Amino acid sequence: MGRSIGAVELSSIGVGYRVQDSILKEASVEMLIARTICSGKYFMIFSGNVSDVESAISCADRIGGDAVIDRIAVANAYDGIFPALGQSVVLDENDIDSLGLIETFSGVSVLVAADYAGKTAKVTLFRLHIAMALGGKGLLLMTGSVSNVTTAVAAAAEAVRQRGLLVSELVIPRPSKELFQDYI
């Protein structure tokens, strides 16, 4: 069984700190990201086993109340999410056949996209950018064969579209290597 991941986005920074403190006291989770984000909101991503992540989400709902904008618990999250969040993915320029992109209206929904993309097709998630310098949006970048990236982008976009939070989706076959210069 893999690690599970949870995320909470709140409309209040102060309530965000209170929720984070409560989660850390009540649930055995590792806080991966906890910070203020664009538009004066607070955002957290944490991981742990399924029951602890679900407990953290319940805590956020209880303590955060009306300040909770969105939240998600992803049981057994796709392993490629974690290095993409940490921006620790290094690509081989010979393995770049296409570029896939999902842009979402929220950081929580981009995690949903990443999980669907990674579990649907053989792709490498190399950037999972959440909220900072994006006006609160989420951005997922992936690479792989054109057919795999097309499949992954379609699945991820549909999952986010169902939440009403899709901004854009695209696949670029044979992209310019310069688009990847920070990752090679």
NORVENGI-V735472 format. One line per field, one symbol per residue. psi: psi as a letter, one per 20 degrees, with the letter a starting at -180 (. if undefined). A space follows every 50 residues. Layout:
psi: ???
This chain:
psi: prqqqqqppqipgghgggggggghhhqmqpogporqrqkkrppqprrarg hhghghgggggghhciiogqqqpopmqphigghhhjljppqphijohrpq pppriqhghhhgggggghihrnropipnpogpkjkjrqppprraqggggg ggggggggghhhikjpgrqqpoqlqphhijhii.
